[in-house]
Amino acid sequence: MKRLHSSSALNATPAWSAAESDLRGLAFLSTAARTSETSLWVLAIAGLIFATVAANLMCLSPRWYSNRFIAFVYEPARFVVLTAATGACAVQIFWEMLNRHPSATRMQIVRNLSGGWVFLPCFVLLYEQNSPWMLFVVALISVGMALGLRRLMPAPSPAPLLLDPASRTMPSLYGLPPADSPLHLAFWIAILTQAAILLAANNELLPASYAFSIGVFLLAWRWSAFDPRTAERWAGKYPPLRQATLAILLTSMTLIPFAIGGNLGFLGLHRRSPVPVVSAKHATDTTSGYYGIILYPPPQKKQIVAPTPRSDAPPNGMITKPTTFPFDGQYWYYKAPNRRPGEKAHIAHGKPIDANINPRSTDHQPLMMEAHQTLPDPIDLACCGEIDIALTNADTRPGEIAIMALLSSSSPGSKFSQSLGPLTIPSSQFHTIPAGRAPVKEVLRFPIPSARGVRRFDTITVLFLPAYPHSRTGAKVSVDSFELIPKP
């Protein structure tokens, strides 16, 4: 009996050791899998953050205004490619910093995750115009991220159900659903969706897009776990070619109202009007407490000036020789989403190049700066071949400053608007500028395209578009005069 007992114990020891070794191996594989998933989440979040920053830096100021057809293709493609490339660089940087790399390669991670990054430029452009369609685009971003991650981290196969109900683990505790129950997920998706609807109804589109994006991400993440084919159908055969093409198309559609000088009201897309009409409530209702600044020309000494003969005015709006108009209008400083300074805007006299004029944004948002000039009589656009804007640049900060001109009519019911430029001020293109540099006098020449029909303008709006490093501060540039050059 003793021999038999000893023999059984000896035989049982290797079996127990083998089982213990198998358990240790399974635990090691489970830990390695969790570490790999954690690394993948780190790369996904880093790529999304870097791509978002890149999209904001490219689309921060309205440099997409253009009258050329190539802008419908080149600009959206440039935005999309640079955003995806920035996200790919972030994945490469953080890949080298990780102690344990994911099972997927860097190229696989970039190809799958970029299906969401490519929609970020369109989202930023819609956000600049406060369009409700940004909710649709943010849903595409969330779906792209969720399904891209699902392809990299497939859902585990469900465990087979035991035939004996008595031996199955209790699915709930005191009637509550288990921790991984879809009920918890459905609850949070419903809460986030309702929060997004309430915020959007209150015109808080950015917080609404945050809540909506999280809800859509959770829904897509859970749906792809039940149906793995969803992620494959989204990615296609060559990811992210399908998503990039759609992103370029949507971004191009977003640029249409800016390029043609009109608006697509049914899409919620509006080009900024040079002299917009806003209600008092909208003008003063700002989220940051910034009401804007209106800068009038410095007061001049009274002089006795002979009245200008009426015969010198352009007959029927036509000009036959170069005509100069000195600038005597206003400078506006304000922040989006407002379209002009509010009723409580600070009123001052002076020029932007004065040392005591230094308007700044109160937060991270850029400061919009415009110069408005009203002409004494309407001018026929068809007779003008060029408009020259004389400027004085006293800005010594490094960074380009672009100028765009908008020609419009102030007559009631007129929707005419013609954009010119943008053109970069040559003296702002230097990488280093001496702090004591004297103000530079320059002239920017804007060719006027051929006009169809009779279109007259009596308002010239100059938009200042400084580079991102100092977009939160008003440019030290003043407008001296406008000269209209007739067609030869």
C-alpha positions in Angstrom: 0.0 0.0 0.0 2.8 2.4 0.8 4.5 1.6 -2.4 1.3 2.1 -4.3 0.7 5.4 -2.5 4.2 6.7 -3.2 3.9 5.8 -6.8 0.7 7.7 -7.2 2.2 10.7 -5.6 5.2 10.6 -7.8 2.9 10.3 -10.9 0.8 13.2 -9.7 3.6 15.6 -9.2 4.6 15.9 -12.9 1.0 16.4 -13.9 0.5 19.1 -11.3 3.8 20.8 -12.4 2.6 20.7 -16.0 -0.7 22.2 -15.1 1.0 24.9 -13.1 3.3 25.6 -16.0 0.4 26.0 -18.3 -1.4 28.4 -16.0 1.8 30.5 -15.7 2.1 30.5 -19.5 -1.5 31.7 -19.9 -1.0 34.4 -17.2 2.1 35.6 -19.0 0.3 35.7 -22.4 -2.6 37.6 -20.8 -0.3 40.1 -19.2 1.6 40.5 -22.5 -1.6 41.0 -24.4 -2.8 43.7 -21.9 0.5 45.5 -22.2 0.3 45.4 -26.0 -3.2 46.9 -25.9 -2.1 49.6 -23.5 0.8 50.5 -25.9 -1.6 50.7 -28.8 -4.0 53.0 -26.9 -1.0 55.3 -26.1 -0.1 55.5 -29.8 -3.7 56.1 -30.8 -4.2 59.0 -28.3 -0.8 60.5 -29.2 -1.5 60.4 -32.9 -5.0 61.9 -32.4 -3.6 64.8 -30.3 -0.8 65.6 -32.7 -3.1 65.4 -35.7 -5.6 67.7 -34.0 -2.9 70.3 -33.3 -1.7 70.1 -36.9 -5.2 70.7 -38.3 -5.7 73.7 -36.0 -2.4 75.2 -36.9 -3.1 74.9 -40.6 -6.7 76.1 -40.5 -6.4 78.7 -37.7 -6.7 81.8 -39.9 -8.9 82.1 -43.0 -6.1 81.6 -45.6 -8.3 79.4 -47.7 -10.0 82.3 -49.5 -9.3 81.9 -53.2 -10.9 82.5 -56.5 -8.9 79.7 -58.3 -10.5 76.4 -59.1 -7.3 74.6 -58.1 -8.0 75.6 -54.5 -10.9 73.2 -54.4 -8.5 70.3 -54.8 -5.1 71.4 -53.7 -6.0 73.0 -50.4 -8.2 70.2 -49.1 -5.6 67.6 -50.2 -2.8 69.6 -48.5 -4.8 69.8 -45.2 -5.6 66.1 -45.2 -2.1 64.9 -46.1 -0.3 67.1 -43.6 -2.7 66.2 -40.8 -2.2 62.4 -41.4 1.5 62.9 -41.8 1.7 64.6 -38.4 -0.2 61.8 -36.7 2.1 59.3 -38.3 5.1 61.2 -37.0 3.6 61.1 -33.5 3.2 57.3 -33.7 6.8 57.0 -34.8 8.1 59.2 -31.9 6.1 57.4 -29.2 6.9 54.0 -30.7 10.5 54.6 -29.8 9.6 55.6 -26.3 7.5 52.5 -25.4 9.1 49.6 -23.5 6.9 47.0 -25.1 5.7 47.4 -28.6 2.2 46.4 -29.9 1.9 43.3 -32.0 0.9 45.4 -35.0 3.6 47.2 -37.0 3.9 51.0 -37.1 2.6 51.1 -40.7 -0.4 49.0 -39.8 -1.2 51.4 -36.9 -0.8 54.5 -39.0 -2.9 53.1 -41.9 -5.8 52.1 -39.6 -5.8 55.1 -37.3 -5.4 57.7 -40.1 -9.0 56.8 -41.2 -10.1 59.1 -38.5 -7.4 61.7 -38.6 -8.1 62.8 -42.2 -11.5 64.3 -41.2 -9.9 66.7 -38.7 -9.2 69.6 -41.1 -12.9 69.6 -42.2 -14.0 69.7 -38.5 -11.7 72.7 -37.8 -13.0 74.6 -40.8 -16.6 73.9 -39.8 -15.8 74.9 -36.2 -14.4 78.3 -37.5 -17.8 78.9 -39.1 -19.8 77.6 -36.1 -21.6 75.2 -38.4 -23.8 72.4 -37.0 -22.4 70.0 -39.6 -19.3 69.7 -37.4 -21.3 67.1 -35.4 -21.5 64.9 -38.5 -17.8 65.2 -39.2 -16.9 64.5 -35.6 -19.0 61.4 -35.8 -16.9 60.3 -38.8 -13.7 60.9 -36.8 -15.0 58.8 -33.9 -16.1 56.0 -36.2 -12.8 56.0 -38.0 -10.8 55.8 -34.7 -13.1 53.1 -33.2 -13.1 50.8 -36.3 -9.4 51.4 -36.9 -8.6 50.3 -33.3 -10.9 47.3 -33.6 -8.9 46.0 -36.6 -5.8 46.3 -34.6 -7.4 44.8 -31.4 -10.0 42.2 -32.5 -12.6 41.4 -29.9 -12.1 38.0 -28.2 -14.3 35.1 -29.1 -17.1 34.6 -26.7 -16.7 31.7 -24.3 -18.9 28.7 -25.0 -22.0 28.3 -22.8 -22.0 25.4 -20.4 -24.8 22.8 -20.9 -25.4 22.5 -17.1 -27.2 25.7 -16.0 -26.4 24.9 -12.3 -22.7 25.1 -13.0 -22.8 28.4 -14.8 -21.5 31.6 -13.1 -24.3 33.8 -11.9 -24.8 36.6 -14.5 -25.7 39.2 -12.0 -25.4 40.1 -8.3 -28.7 40.9 -6.6 -30.4 41.4 -9.9 -27.8 43.9 -11.2 -26.1 43.4 -14.6 -22.5 42.3 -14.7 -19.6 44.7 -15.1 -19.2 44.0 -18.9 -22.9 44.2 -19.6 -24.0 46.2 -22.7 -26.6 47.9 -20.5 -23.9 50.0 -18.9 -22.6 51.0 -22.3 -26.1 51.8 -23.6 -26.8 54.0 -20.6 -23.7 56.1 -21.1 -24.3 56.3 -24.9 -27.8 57.6 -24.2 -26.6 60.1 -21.7 -23.9 61.5 -24.0 -26.2 61.7 -26.9 -28.8 63.6 -25.0 -26.1 65.9 -23.6 -24.9 66.6 -27.2 -28.5 67.4 -28.3 -29.1 69.8 -25.4 -25.7 71.5 -25.9 -26.3 71.8 -29.7 -29.7 73.3 -29.1 -28.1 75.9 -26.9 -25.6 76.7 -29.7 -22.7 75.2 -27.7 -21.5 73.2 -30.7 -17.9 72.5 -29.5 -18.9 70.9 -26.1 -21.7 69.1 -28.0 -19.2 67.6 -30.4 -17.1 66.4 -27.6 -20.0 64.5 -26.0 -21.3 63.2 -29.3 -17.8 62.0 -30.3 -17.5 59.9 -27.2 -20.9 58.4 -27.6 -20.4 57.5 -31.2 -17.0 56.0 -30.4 -18.5 53.8 -27.7 -21.3 52.7 -30.0 -18.9 51.9 -32.9 -16.5 50.1 -30.6 -19.3 47.8 -29.2 -20.9 47.3 -32.5 -17.7 46.2 -34.1 -17.2 43.6 -31.3 -20.5 42.0 -32.2 -19.9 42.2 -36.0 -16.2 42.1 -36.9 -17.0 42.6 -40.6 -18.0 46.2 -39.8 -14.4 47.3 -39.3 -13.3 45.5 -42.5 -16.0 47.1 -44.6 -15.0 50.6 -43.2 -11.3 50.1 -44.0 -11.7 48.7 -47.4 -8.9 46.9 -49.3 -6.4 49.8 -49.2 -6.9 51.8 -46.0 -7.1 54.8 -45.6 -7.6 55.6 -49.3 -11.4 55.5 -49.0 -11.5 57.7 -46.0 -8.9 60.2 -47.4 -10.9 60.6 -50.6 -14.1 61.3 -48.6 -12.3 63.7 -46.3 -10.9 65.7 -49.3 -14.4 65.8 -50.8 -16.0 67.1 -47.6 -13.2 69.6 -47.0 -13.6 70.8 -50.6 -17.3 71.3 -50.1 -16.6 73.3 -46.9 -14.3 75.6 -48.9 -16.9 76.4 -51.6 -18.6 79.3 -49.9 -15.3 81.0 -49.1 -14.0 80.6 -52.7 -17.1 81.8 -54.6 -17.8 84.6 -52.2 -21.3 83.5 -51.3 -22.9 81.2 -48.8 -24.7 77.9 -48.6 -27.3 78.7 -46.0 -29.0 75.3 -46.1 -25.7 73.7 -45.1 -25.0 76.1 -42.4 -21.9 77.5 -44.2 -21.6 81.2 -44.5 -18.7 83.4 -45.6 -17.9 86.2 -43.3 -19.6 89.4 -44.5 -17.4 92.5 -44.6 -20.1 94.6 -42.9 -22.4 92.0 -41.2 -25.7 92.8 -39.6 -25.9 91.2 -36.2 -28.3 91.6 -33.4 -27.4 93.4 -30.2 -27.8 90.1 -28.2 -25.4 88.3 -30.5 -23.0 91.2 -30.6 -22.6 91.3 -26.9 -23.0 87.6 -26.0 -19.5 86.4 -25.9 -18.2 83.4 -24.0 -14.9 85.0 -23.0 -16.1 88.5 -22.1 -14.2 90.0 -25.1 -16.3 92.8 -26.7 -13.7 94.0 -29.2 -12.1 97.3 -30.2 -13.0 99.9 -32.8 -10.1 102.1 -33.8 -10.9 105.4 -35.5 -8.4 107.5 -37.3 -6.5 110.0 -35.1 -8.2 113.4 -34.9 -6.9 115.9 -37.4 -6.7 119.6 -37.2 -9.5 121.5 -38.9 -8.4 122.8 -42.2 -10.2 124.9 -44.8 -10.5 122.7 -47.8 -12.1 123.7 -51.1 -15.1 121.5 -51.9 -14.4 118.9 -54.5 -16.3 119.5 -57.8 -19.0 117.0 -58.4 -17.7 116.5 -61.9 -14.6 114.8 -60.5 -16.6 111.9 -59.3 -16.6 108.8 -61.6 -19.5 109.1 -64.1 -21.9 106.2 -63.7 -19.3 104.4 -61.5 -16.7 104.2 -64.3 -13.1 105.3 -63.9 -10.8 106.2 -66.8 -7.7 107.1 -64.9 -6.0 105.9 -61.7 -8.0 107.1 -58.7 -6.6 107.3 -55.1 -8.7 107.2 -51.9 -6.9 107.9 -48.7 -7.9 105.6 -45.8 -10.1 107.3 -43.3 -12.2 104.3 -42.1 -12.2 102.1 -39.0 -10.1 99.2 -37.7 -12.0 96.3 -36.0 -10.6 93.9 -33.5 -12.8 91.0 -32.4 -12.8 87.2 -31.9 -14.8 84.4 -33.4 -17.6 83.4 -33.4 -18.5 87.1 -33.4 -18.4 88.8 -36.7 -17.7 92.3 -35.5 -17.0 94.1 -32.2 -19.9 94.2 -29.8 -21.9 97.1 -28.5 -19.6 97.4 -25.5 -16.5 97.5 -27.7 -13.7 99.9 -26.6 -13.5 103.0 -28.8 -10.1 104.6 -29.4 -8.4 106.9 -31.9 -5.1 106.2 -33.5 -3.3 103.8 -36.0 -2.3 100.2 -35.5 1.4 101.2 -35.9 1.2 103.5 -32.8 3.2 102.3 -29.8 0.2 102.6 -27.4 -2.1 100.5 -29.7 -1.5 96.9 -28.7 -4.8 94.8 -28.7 -4.5 91.2 -27.5 -6.8 88.2 -27.4 -8.0 87.2 -23.9 -7.5 83.5 -24.5 -6.0 81.1 -27.0 -8.3 82.1 -29.8 -6.9 84.3 -32.6 -7.7 88.0 -32.7 -9.5 89.0 -35.9 -8.3 92.4 -37.4 -10.0 94.2 -40.2 -9.9 97.7 -41.8 -13.1 99.1 -43.3 -13.2 101.9 -45.9 -16.3 103.3 -47.5 -16.0 105.0 -50.9 -17.8 108.2 -51.7 -19.5 106.8 -54.8 -20.1 103.2 -56.1 -17.5 102.0 -58.5 -18.2 99.6 -61.4 -16.0 96.6 -61.0 -15.9 95.9 -64.7 -13.8 99.0 -65.3 -11.1 98.2 -62.8 -8.1 96.0 -63.6 -6.2 96.3 -60.3 -6.4 97.8 -56.9 -3.2 98.9 -55.1 -3.2 99.1 -51.3 -0.5 101.2 -49.7 0.5 99.9 -46.3 2.9 100.8 -43.5 4.4 97.8 -41.7 5.8 98.5 -38.3 5.6 94.9 -37.0 9.0 93.6 -36.0 7.9 90.1 -34.9 9.0 87.2 -37.1 6.2 85.6 -39.0 4.4 86.3 -42.3 1.4 88.7 -42.4 -1.0 88.1 -45.3 -3.5 90.7 -46.6 -6.8 90.0 -48.2 -9.2 92.5 -49.7 -13.0 92.2 -50.0 -15.0 94.4 -52.3 -18.7 94.6 -51.6 -21.8 96.8 -51.9 -23.6 98.4 -49.0 -26.9 98.9 -51.0 -29.9 97.1 -49.4 -30.5 93.6 -50.9 -27.1 93.4 -52.6 -25.2 90.2 -52.0 -22.2 91.1 -54.2 -18.8 90.3 -52.7 -15.5 89.8 -54.4 -12.4 88.6 -52.6 -8.9 89.4 -53.7 -5.7 87.7 -52.5 -4.4 86.9 -50.0 -1.0 88.4 -50.6 1.9 88.3 -48.2 3.6 91.6 -47.1 7.2 91.3 -48.4 8.7 92.9 -45.3 7.1 90.3 -43.0 8.8 87.4 -44.8 12.2 87.7 -43.1 13.1 85.1 -40.5 14.8 87.6 -38.3 13.7 91.3 -38.0 15.7 93.9 -36.1 13.7 95.2 -33.1 14.5 98.8 -34.0 13.6 98.5 -37.7 11.9 101.6 -39.0 8.3 101.3 -40.4 8.3 100.0 -44.0 6.1 101.6 -46.7 4.8 99.0 -49.2 2.2 98.6 -51.9 0.4 95.4 -52.5 -1.1 95.0 -56.0 -4.3 92.9 -56.3 -5.5 92.0 -59.8 -9.2 92.2 -60.2 -10.8 89.3 -62.2 -13.2 90.0 -65.1 -16.7 90.8 -63.8 -19.8 89.4 -65.4 -22.6 91.9 -65.6 -22.8 95.2 -63.8 -21.4 94.8 -60.3 -20.6 97.9 -58.2 -18.9 98.2 -54.9 -18.6 101.0 -52.4 -16.9 99.2 -49.5 -13.4 97.9 -49.2 -12.5 95.6 -46.3 -8.9 94.6 -45.6 -8.4 91.4 -43.6 -5.1 91.0 -41.8 -4.0 87.4 -41.5 -0.9 87.1 -39.4 1.0 83.8 -38.9 0.1 81.6 -36.0 2.9 82.7 -33.6 1.4 86.1 -33.1 -2.2 85.6 -34.3 -3.4 86.5 -30.8 -2.1 90.1 -31.1 -3.1 92.7 -33.6 -0.7 93.3 -36.5 1.3 96.5 -36.4 0.2 97.4 -40.0 -1.9 100.3 -41.1 -3.6 101.1 -44.4 -2.6 104.4 -46.0 -4.6 104.5 -49.2 -6.3 102.7 -52.0 -5.6 103.3 -55.7 -8.0 101.9 -58.4 -6.3 101.2 -61.7 -8.6 101.1 -64.7 -8.3 98.5 -67.4 -6.0 99.4 -70.3 
